[in-house]
Amino acid sequence: MPTYFIQQKINTIAGVYDPFEHNGFHFEEFNSDITSGTHDGWTASKEVIADSVDAAFHEFFSNFYPLVDKIAFVTQCFTVAELEPYLVRRTDRAEFFLQFSKERGPVPLQFGEDELESIRALEQYEKKGDAFRYMREAINTPDFHARLAMLASALEGIAGETRPGSTNHKYIKNEILNDAPLHEKIFAGQEGIRNQLLHGKTIDDDEHGSTPYCEIMYGKIINYFNSKHGTKINTDVIGAPRTIGRSYNVWRGWLKPRLDSSDVDLAQFSGIDLHEVTKDFETLKGKPSDY
């Protein structure tokens, strides 16, 4: 079976001045300079023997992401890998797959007459819980799990309780979400994603993996306030909610060196702009055959 070299960048403020090995992964600093004090995260790399590139990809990342969670915990530092650059290369072939990304600054939205009218309309809103606090936290975080938890709390804060300790789920289902199957997928006792999340369980990807819960829940809440409480929040905004940081321009594709090279790695792409990715490489239309 072929061997695949896979390398992933980790965005973290933790330092790792001495490279180390763990569970077959090699970790080291990425593009850091001790003399100048610059730091640009880590890389994790591993060689995987597998039948195909898809099998190698699955084996690498199914073990990698749980390890990233533990690294964040033990270093007590901001640590993410999603949307960071990664590279997959079969060791006996020149072609390779690259995800290359550059973080971009936030694009602001303007506060105008509609927003002012919305603020005034919300003065008439009868508060049942701390919904807007949870909505602010949902907007501020770029991470799926944290945003999902805050949106679920916001739904409960909007609906209030039928009695102490009992959320008004009928109101969430019929008035806010207006979608009984969606309510079931979020709040069902054992299988609901909200309960799996808040009870510390692993979220069932087979049940929930393909549903963009945060986008759906956020949109339902905005539409609810627009239709029932007189707000005029813009529902045509692209990329809402917008937050500071963790916004990326991303290029993905298959490449082949214009000159013979079997040692390509992420360090070669350090410091370049997105439009320079293909400068020294031939862009391929798809996955090479028998890869």
C-alpha positions as CSV (number, residue, x, y, z in Angstrom):
1,M,0.0,0.0,0.0
2,P,1.2,3.5,-0.7
3,T,2.4,5.9,2.0
4,Y,0.9,9.4,2.3
5,F,2.6,12.4,3.9
6,I,0.0,14.7,5.6
7,Q,0.9,18.0,7.2
8,Q,-1.5,20.4,8.9
9,K,-0.9,23.9,10.4
10,I,-2.2,24.6,13.8
11,N,-3.1,28.2,14.8
12,T,-2.1,28.6,18.4
13,I,-0.4,31.1,20.7
14,A,1.3,28.2,22.6
15,G,5.0,27.9,21.9
16,V,6.8,24.6,21.1
17,Y,10.5,25.3,20.8
18,D,11.5,21.7,20.9
19,P,9.8,19.5,18.3
20,F,8.1,16.4,19.7
21,E,6.5,13.1,18.6
22,H,3.2,11.8,19.9
23,N,0.9,9.0,18.5
24,G,2.9,9.0,15.3
25,F,2.5,12.8,14.8
26,H,5.5,15.1,14.6
27,F,4.9,18.6,16.0
28,E,7.1,21.6,15.5
29,E,7.0,25.4,15.3
30,F,5.8,26.8,12.0
31,N,7.7,29.8,10.6
32,S,8.8,31.1,14.0
33,D,11.9,33.1,14.9
34,I,13.1,33.0,18.5
35,T,15.5,36.0,17.9
36,S,12.8,38.3,16.7
37,G,10.0,36.8,18.9
38,T,7.7,36.1,15.9
39,H,5.4,33.1,16.3
40,D,3.1,31.6,13.7
41,G,1.7,28.4,15.2
42,W,2.7,24.8,14.8
43,T,2.6,22.1,12.1
44,A,1.6,18.5,12.7
45,S,2.8,15.9,10.2
46,K,2.5,12.2,9.9
47,E,3.1,9.5,7.3
48,V,0.0,7.2,6.8
49,I,0.0,3.9,5.0
50,A,-3.4,3.4,3.4
51,D,-5.2,2.0,0.3
52,S,-6.1,5.5,-1.0
53,V,-5.7,9.2,-0.3
54,D,-9.2,9.3,1.0
55,A,-8.5,6.6,3.5
56,A,-5.3,8.3,4.6
57,F,-7.1,11.6,5.0
58,H,-9.7,10.0,7.2
59,E,-7.2,8.2,9.4
60,F,-5.1,11.3,9.9
61,F,-7.8,13.7,10.7
62,S,-9.9,11.4,12.8
63,N,-6.9,11.1,15.2
64,F,-5.7,14.7,14.7
65,Y,-8.7,16.8,15.8
66,P,-9.2,15.0,19.2
67,L,-5.5,15.6,19.8
68,V,-5.8,19.3,19.0
69,D,-8.6,19.5,21.7
70,K,-6.2,18.1,24.3
71,I,-3.3,20.4,23.2
72,A,-5.5,23.4,23.8
73,F,-6.4,22.0,27.2
74,V,-2.9,21.3,28.5
75,T,-1.3,24.4,27.0
76,Q,-4.2,26.6,28.3
77,C,-3.9,28.5,25.0
78,F,-6.1,29.5,22.0
79,T,-5.7,26.6,19.5
80,V,-7.6,25.9,16.3
81,A,-6.9,24.0,13.1
82,E,-10.1,24.3,11.0
83,L,-9.5,26.2,7.8
84,E,-5.7,26.4,8.4
85,P,-3.4,25.2,5.6
86,Y,-2.8,21.5,5.1
87,L,-1.1,19.4,2.5
88,V,-1.5,15.7,1.4
89,R,1.1,14.1,-0.7
90,R,1.7,10.5,-1.7
91,T,5.4,9.9,-1.1
92,D,6.1,8.2,-4.5
93,R,4.2,10.8,-6.5
94,A,4.9,14.5,-7.4
95,E,1.3,15.6,-7.3
96,F,-0.2,16.8,-4.0
97,F,-3.4,18.3,-2.6
98,L,-3.2,21.7,-0.9
99,Q,-5.5,23.8,1.2
100,F,-4.0,27.2,1.5
101,S,-5.6,30.0,3.5
102,K,-5.0,33.5,4.6
103,E,-6.8,35.2,7.5
104,R,-8.6,38.4,6.3
105,G,-9.9,41.3,8.3
106,P,-13.5,41.7,9.1
107,V,-15.9,43.5,6.8
108,P,-18.0,45.9,8.8
109,L,-21.8,46.5,8.5
110,Q,-23.2,50.0,8.9
111,F,-25.7,51.1,11.5
112,G,-28.5,53.1,9.8
113,E,-32.1,53.9,10.0
114,D,-33.3,50.3,10.0
115,E,-31.0,49.4,12.8
116,L,-32.1,52.4,14.9
117,E,-35.7,51.5,14.3
118,S,-35.0,48.0,15.4
119,I,-33.4,49.2,18.6
120,R,-36.5,51.3,19.3
121,A,-38.8,48.3,18.5
122,L,-36.9,46.1,21.0
123,E,-37.7,48.6,23.8
124,Q,-41.3,47.3,23.6
125,Y,-40.1,43.6,23.8
126,E,-41.2,41.9,27.0
127,K,-38.1,40.1,28.2
128,K,-38.6,36.5,29.4
129,G,-34.9,35.5,29.7
130,D,-31.5,36.8,28.8
131,A,-31.8,36.2,25.1
132,F,-29.8,39.2,23.8
133,R,-26.9,38.4,26.1
134,Y,-26.8,34.9,24.5
135,M,-27.2,36.3,21.0
136,R,-24.3,38.6,21.6
137,E,-22.1,35.7,22.7
138,A,-23.3,33.7,19.7
139,I,-22.3,36.5,17.3
140,N,-19.0,37.0,19.0
141,T,-17.7,33.4,18.8
142,P,-16.6,31.9,15.5
143,D,-16.7,28.4,16.8
144,F,-19.5,26.0,16.0
145,H,-20.0,24.4,19.4
146,A,-19.9,27.6,21.4
147,R,-22.2,29.4,18.9
148,L,-24.7,26.4,18.9
149,A,-24.8,26.4,22.7
150,M,-25.5,30.2,22.8
151,L,-28.2,30.0,20.1
152,A,-30.0,27.2,21.9
153,S,-29.8,29.3,25.1
154,A,-31.2,32.3,23.2
155,L,-34.1,30.2,22.0
156,E,-35.0,29.2,25.5
157,G,-34.5,32.8,26.7
158,I,-36.9,34.1,24.1
159,A,-39.5,31.4,24.9
160,G,-39.4,31.7,28.6
161,E,-40.9,29.0,30.9
162,T,-44.3,27.5,31.4
163,R,-43.4,26.9,35.0
164,P,-40.2,27.3,37.0
165,G,-37.5,25.0,35.4
166,S,-39.7,24.1,32.4
167,T,-38.9,25.7,29.1
168,N,-41.8,26.7,26.8
169,H,-40.8,24.3,24.0
170,K,-44.2,24.7,22.3
171,Y,-43.4,28.4,21.8
172,I,-39.9,27.5,20.4
173,K,-41.4,24.9,18.1
174,N,-44.4,26.8,16.8
175,E,-43.5,30.5,17.0
176,I,-39.7,30.9,16.7
177,L,-38.6,27.9,14.7
178,N,-41.9,27.2,13.1
179,D,-40.5,23.8,12.3
180,A,-41.4,20.7,14.4
181,P,-38.8,18.4,12.9
182,L,-36.0,21.0,13.5
183,H,-37.1,21.4,17.1
184,E,-36.9,17.7,17.5
185,K,-33.4,17.5,16.1
186,I,-32.2,20.3,18.4
187,F,-34.0,19.5,21.7
188,A,-34.9,15.7,21.6
189,G,-34.0,14.1,25.0
190,Q,-31.2,11.7,23.9
191,E,-30.6,12.4,20.2
192,G,-31.0,16.2,20.1
193,I,-27.9,18.1,19.3
194,R,-28.4,20.6,22.0
195,N,-28.6,17.9,24.6
196,Q,-25.6,15.9,23.3
197,L,-23.6,19.2,23.4
198,L,-24.6,20.4,26.8
199,H,-24.3,17.0,28.4
200,G,-20.7,16.5,27.2
201,K,-21.5,13.8,24.7
202,T,-19.8,13.3,21.3
203,I,-22.2,14.8,18.7
204,D,-23.6,12.1,16.4
205,D,-22.3,13.0,13.0
206,D,-24.6,10.4,11.3
207,E,-27.6,12.2,12.8
208,H,-26.4,15.8,12.7
209,G,-23.3,16.1,10.6
210,S,-24.9,17.5,7.5
211,T,-27.2,20.1,9.1
212,P,-25.9,23.7,9.3
213,Y,-27.6,24.3,12.7
214,C,-26.1,27.6,13.6
215,E,-27.0,29.2,10.3
216,I,-30.6,27.9,10.5
217,M,-31.1,28.8,14.1
218,Y,-29.6,32.3,13.7
219,G,-31.8,32.9,10.7
220,K,-35.0,31.7,12.5
221,I,-34.3,34.0,15.4
222,I,-33.8,37.0,13.2
223,N,-36.9,36.3,11.2
224,Y,-38.9,35.8,14.4
225,F,-38.0,39.3,15.7
226,N,-38.6,40.9,12.3
227,S,-42.0,39.3,11.9
228,K,-43.3,39.5,15.5
229,H,-41.5,42.3,17.2
230,G,-41.1,45.0,14.5
231,T,-37.4,44.8,14.0
232,K,-35.9,45.4,10.5
233,I,-32.7,43.4,10.8
234,N,-31.2,42.8,7.3
235,T,-31.6,39.2,6.3
236,D,-29.7,39.6,3.1
237,V,-26.3,40.1,4.7
238,I,-23.7,37.6,3.4
239,G,-21.7,35.9,6.1
240,A,-23.8,36.9,9.1
241,P,-23.2,37.0,11.9
242,R,-19.8,38.6,11.4
243,T,-17.1,38.5,14.0
244,I,-13.5,39.6,14.4
245,G,-10.9,37.1,13.4
246,R,-11.2,33.5,12.0
247,S,-12.3,34.8,8.6
248,Y,-10.3,33.3,5.8
249,N,-9.7,33.5,2.1
250,V,-9.1,29.8,1.0
251,W,-7.7,28.1,-2.0
252,R,-7.9,24.3,-2.4
253,G,-6.7,22.1,-5.3
254,W,-4.4,19.6,-6.7
255,L,-0.9,20.8,-7.8
256,K,2.2,19.4,-9.4
257,P,5.6,20.9,-9.2
258,R,6.9,22.4,-12.5
259,L,10.3,21.1,-11.6
260,D,11.0,17.6,-10.1
261,S,10.4,17.8,-6.3
262,S,9.2,15.2,-3.8
263,D,9.9,17.3,-0.7
264,V,7.2,19.9,-0.9
265,D,5.7,20.9,2.4
266,L,3.8,23.8,4.0
267,A,7.0,25.8,4.7
268,Q,7.3,26.6,1.0
269,F,4.0,28.5,1.1
270,S,4.9,30.6,4.2
271,G,4.5,34.3,3.7
272,I,3.0,34.3,0.2
273,D,-0.3,35.7,-0.9
274,L,-3.2,33.7,-2.2
275,H,-2.6,34.6,-5.8
276,E,1.0,33.3,-5.6
277,V,0.0,29.7,-4.6
278,T,0.2,28.3,-8.1
279,K,3.3,30.3,-9.3
280,D,5.7,27.3,-9.1
281,F,3.1,24.6,-9.7
282,E,0.9,23.2,-12.4
283,T,-2.8,23.3,-11.4
284,L,-4.5,19.9,-12.0
285,K,-8.3,19.6,-12.8
286,G,-8.9,16.9,-10.3
287,K,-7.5,14.1,-8.2
288,P,-4.8,12.2,-10.2
289,S,-5.7,8.7,-11.2
290,D,-4.7,5.8,-8.9
291,Y,-3.8,8.2,-6.2
